């Protein structure tokens, strides 16, 4: 549902005033780490809360301090926030869940991980319904948000995304046509592969380029199931070559790129959107 901007501003202002009169949870952020898994519980003023689960394949130096996890309420009607959305007309922030989660390890923390990281968010502030447009978005610090959704589910709303890096995460309603989203995600995957060309073995890169060309052709032919299957083959090629022919480590020092993790993350969210095309 669309609301005029002055109404949204009023809603947010009134909400903040209400929140300021309510008690804050004694522990607004609790973090528990077991091996390569992080579980966090976030309570912000006004009952805005979420359970966060991070699952890594392998980590080095993972601690509460090195992870750099925090959360805050944001003014989702402000121009500075709306400017970060890729389509301000058709991507609508979740007014009932104005939480932005930031994971930004300090450069000298010594934290690193390899492969893919999955991020699960569960909140009772939102409700899952069949066909819900709610999606999980990620952005670099102060950068543009992109949909990274991999799965969604009930209870009350659960969403999972995958990433080869960090920084900020939100939930918003994406009202764009499914095929528009698919084309945007394919372009993001193609751009990422091109950007990583110098870091990938030349023979492997050539094969991955051909895989993407095949996927693009299948999308144009509206063969979405076949495109999804070909995307799985692309992911297997990346996974089979990671480590030796494709870099697969993220470090807090930011001196290398987790190429394999990022390519697989782009492929995973594209596959999610391919399943939604009618």
Secondary structure as the mmCIF struct_conf table of DSSP 4:
data_model
#
loop_
_struct_conf.conf_type_id
_struct_conf.id
_struct_conf.beg_label_comp_id
_struct_conf.beg_label_asym_id
_struct_conf.beg_label_seq_id
_struct_conf.end_label_comp_id
_struct_conf.end_label_asym_id
_struct_conf.end_label_seq_id
HELX_RH_AL_P HELX_RH_AL_P1 UNK A 5 UNK A 20
TURN_TY1_P TURN_TY1_P1 UNK A 21 UNK A 21
BEND BEND1 UNK A 22 UNK A 22
HELX_LH_PP_P HELX_LH_PP_P1 UNK A 23 UNK A 25
BEND BEND2 UNK A 26 UNK A 26
BEND BEND3 UNK A 28 UNK A 28
STRN STRN1 UNK A 29 UNK A 34
TURN_TY1_P TURN_TY1_P2 UNK A 35 UNK A 36
STRN STRN2 UNK A 37 UNK A 44
HELX_RH_3T_P HELX_RH_3T_P1 UNK A 45 UNK A 47
STRN STRN3 UNK A 48 UNK A 60
BEND BEND4 UNK A 61 UNK A 61
HELX_RH_AL_P HELX_RH_AL_P2 UNK A 64 UNK A 67
STRN STRN4 UNK A 69 UNK A 73
TURN_TY1_P TURN_TY1_P3 UNK A 76 UNK A 77
BEND BEND5 UNK A 78 UNK A 78
HELX_RH_AL_P HELX_RH_AL_P3 UNK A 79 UNK A 82
TURN_TY1_P TURN_TY1_P4 UNK A 83 UNK A 84
BEND BEND6 UNK A 85 UNK A 86
TURN_TY1_P TURN_TY1_P5 UNK A 88 UNK A 90
STRN STRN5 UNK A 91 UNK A 93
TURN_TY1_P TURN_TY1_P6 UNK A 95 UNK A 96
STRN STRN6 UNK A 99 UNK A 103
TURN_TY1_P TURN_TY1_P7 UNK A 107 UNK A 108
BEND BEND7 UNK A 109 UNK A 109
STRN STRN7 UNK A 112 UNK A 123
BEND BEND8 UNK A 124 UNK A 126
TURN_TY1_P TURN_TY1_P8 UNK A 130 UNK A 131
STRN STRN8 UNK A 134 UNK A 139
BEND BEND9 UNK A 140 UNK A 140
TURN_TY1_P TURN_TY1_P9 UNK A 141 UNK A 142
BEND BEND10 UNK A 143 UNK A 143
STRN STRN9 UNK A 146 UNK A 147
STRN STRN10 UNK A 149 UNK A 154
TURN_TY1_P TURN_TY1_P10 UNK A 155 UNK A 156
STRN STRN11 UNK A 157 UNK A 163
BEND BEND11 UNK A 164 UNK A 165
STRN STRN12 UNK A 168 UNK A 174
BEND BEND12 UNK A 176 UNK A 176
HELX_RH_AL_P HELX_RH_AL_P4 UNK A 178 UNK A 195
TURN_TY1_P TURN_TY1_P11 UNK A 196 UNK A 196
HELX_RH_3T_P HELX_RH_3T_P2 UNK A 197 UNK A 199
STRN STRN13 UNK A 200 UNK A 200
HELX_RH_AL_P HELX_RH_AL_P5 UNK A 202 UNK A 220
TURN_TY1_P TURN_TY1_P12 UNK A 221 UNK A 222
HELX_RH_AL_P HELX_RH_AL_P6 UNK A 224 UNK A 241
STRN STRN14 UNK A 242 UNK A 242
TURN_TY1_P TURN_TY1_P13 UNK A 243 UNK A 245
STRN STRN15 UNK A 246 UNK A 246
STRN STRN16 UNK A 249 UNK A 251
TURN_TY1_P TURN_TY1_P14 UNK A 252 UNK A 253
BEND BEND13 UNK A 256 UNK A 256
HELX_RH_AL_P HELX_RH_AL_P7 UNK A 259 UNK A 274
TURN_TY1_P TURN_TY1_P15 UNK A 275 UNK A 276
#
